[in-house]
Amino acid sequence: MSGNVSFELHTYTGGVWKIDSVYDDRQIAVYEAQRVHAGGRYSAIRVVEERFDADSGKITSKTVFRASKTEAANADTMERQKTTRREVREARRAAGNREFKESAAGRPRLPRKSGPGPVALTLLFGVIVLAGIGMIIGIRYLFYEM
Amino acid sequence: MTDAMTEESNPMERRLVLRLLKYWRGLGDVEKFPSESAIDARVIADMWPHCVMLDVAGKETDPEISYVGTALAECAGVDLAGQRLSQAPADTLISKGLSYYGQVLVKKVPITFGGEFVDRRGIKILYRSIILPLSDNGMDIDRLLGAANCREVTEG
C-alpha cells in the first residue's frame, strides 16, 4: 500500500492478538471491526492506526477503536440496572399521581392510623362494660345497704 | 429490524468491498483460507463482474490473471485473461486496484485500498478495491480474489 496511514483490524483469541485485515480508511475499518465484534467469534477486537513518518522513518501506532465481550457484558449489566432504576422511579411516580388524583376528586386521604388494633379495642370495650356493671352494682349496694 | 433491511438502509453495507469481505469470511474456517473452489459465482452474481482472480502459485512476483469480470474488462479495454498482471495497462482499474497484492501475500490477510488515477481518456477515476487470499490447502496462498469498483470525478 502506498499510503502513509493504514488501519489494522486485530482480533484477540486464545491469548494472542492477530491481524485480521488491513484498511486505508478508518471509517471502513471501524465499521468492519464492529461487524466482526457483533459476530461474537472473538473475545476482543481493536483497530490500530499505523502512521508512517517519511521524515523520521518511524512508524507510530495507536488504538483508535476497541471492543470486547467483557465490555459488552458490563454495558449490558449497566443498561439493565439503568432500566430497572427507571422502571422503579416511574412506578413510584405513578403511585404518587394516583394518590394525588384521589385527593383532588374530593376523597381526602385519611391519615394513616397508628392506634390499637381490633383485639385491643374489644378488650378495652369489655373492660369498660365490666367497669360500668361494677359501678351499677356498687351504687345499688350502697343505697340498699344504707 | 431484519438483516436485509439493515443492509439496504446502511450505505456502508452496500459497499462492494465490505460485501465481498463478508462473503469471504463466511466461506471457511477462521484459521484457514478458503479455497478458490469454495467461491460460487452465482451467489455473488452482482459482484462477480467486478472481480478478478489471480494465480500466484509460483508466480508471486508477477501473478497470472485467470479471470476478469466483465466490468473490469470493459474498464481495461483489453482482454487480460491469461495474461500477467504486469501486462495490464497502468491507467486501468485492474492495475491500480491490484497494485498492492504483494502486501496481501506478505501479511496474509485481506487488504482494502482506495485511491484515484487518471484513465486513458484523461478522466479522473476514484476507486476502491479489495484483495482476499485463497488457498487450496488452507495455509499457503495460491490464489487472490480481487474486486474493484470506481466512479468518474467530474471537476468544474
Interface residues (C-beta under 8 A of the other chain):
Chain A: M1 S2 G3 I19 D20 S21 V22 Y23 D24 D25 Q27 I28 Y31 E32 R35 R41
Chain B: M12 R15 V17 L18 L21 K22 V30 S99 Y100 Q103 K107 V109 P110 I111 T112 F113 G114 G115
